[in-house]
């Protein structure tokens, strides 16, 4: 189809501008969808109303993959609520806290726990913030450092994990972008999700940087000042601030959390392999790991994994009577309800993607952007530009999910059309995977730097740290990793430099920065 020219930019730009100015992502997305319906129907309000309700909102809500993404996200939220309210996660954390006897050991342990709670960033921050403050105080680790260690592991590990409350959302956003590409390409959302992981330089290097800071016990900038103040003085007012406890206060055996999580991971992995093997056999292609997982039924695997995890959790917890059965189910309901804002973003961002698509009832925004930028933006700059746009939007709005929902459906068709124009194969070149990776990475980078981010606010509150102090101490570290992401990651990869040497150079650079700029606290 032909695009609608410059007016095809109005819906996404309106959503972006409104999100930046009002910081109300749901209203911004909805206004963008309404404008898209009006534009595609040439301003006819009755026809636009039909298109809005039936073709955009209704069709998006009834999409099978979308419903599966909703189901998994709700199920994971329920399991997180269940193992939190019954104290299983608290039991796991408190079991290992006595292992740390030094500042370095304490920081490493907190970082490891941040990786262990990979299934949800909110649960990660609320649980670790509440349970590790006493450890941090005992070892004289500043609350600013504690908030950094927790905040900088929560979203990156949840965004990278194959089983988390993020994964279905990320795969769905990728799927929205792929709907604008020819179906005969054979690119599956789960396949692009997996191949994009090595290109997510920021979250990968942010996690590495957390462990380097903890292991080398070196800091610089405002974080060094905060750490020295904590060593020299009694706890400050910021450290004495006692954040409200979000966990139930109940502590139960750590297996009550570990087994449901391991069951979910095991079921997802097995179903991916099982369904992928059948699909590969039916297609008559080589049964490599990449082909098996690329052809697997990812949404089915996630749903079955979440159901199995919830079932195991209930079978373990109910007979123990740790809390009354009504409270158990209330915890599950509360966990599921906590995911509803994310589902609303998922729904409306999918509807907005329909307005910008090059399918029926779409304005062809990706095609127009490709025509507009062809020759204006070199292909080697595309991952970097995408990373910066995503970061700027996430920083301004405070929402990484909303950012991904708006940027991803535009970035994928734009990249594809520019690659076709440059006679590059989307299946052979790593550029498409790199752009997808930079959308997800940029959203997390902007989130880490933003004082408006819900995760930044949540981590500072759960750790009992002054919010502005947390932002001021974390931002230099996030910017350090962000700059290296561009210089040693997105630009070299886009010009053809191999991916793994980029990661090696990034790791060396992070170590060198800490050794040169970082100083010990005493």
Secondary structure, DSSP 8 states (H G I E B T S, - for coil): ----GGGGGHHHHHHHHHHHHH--HHHHHHHHHHHHHHHHTTT-HHHHHHIIIIIIIIHHHT-HHHHHHHHHHHHHHHHHHHHHHTTHHHHHHHHHHTT--SHHHHHHHHHHHHHH--S-HHHHHHHHHHHHHHHHHHTT--HHHHHHHHHHHHHHHHHH-SSSTTHHHHHHHHHHHHTTS-GGG---HHHHHHHHGGG-HHHHHHHHHHHHHHHHT-B-THHHHHHHHHHHSS--HHHH------S-S----THHHHHHHHHHHHHHHHHHHHHHHHHHHHHT----HHHHHHSS-HHHHHHHHHHHHHHHHHHHHHHHTSS-HHHHHHHHHHHHHTTHHHHHHHHHHHHHHHHHSSSTT---HHHHHHHHHTTTS-HHHHHHHHHHHHHHHHHHHS-HHHHHHHHHHHHHHHHHHHHHHTT--TTTSSHHHHHHHHHHHHHHHHHHH-TT-HHHHHHHHHTT--HHHHHHHHHHHHHHHHHHHIIIIIHHHHTT--HHHHHHHHHHHHHHHHHHH-B---
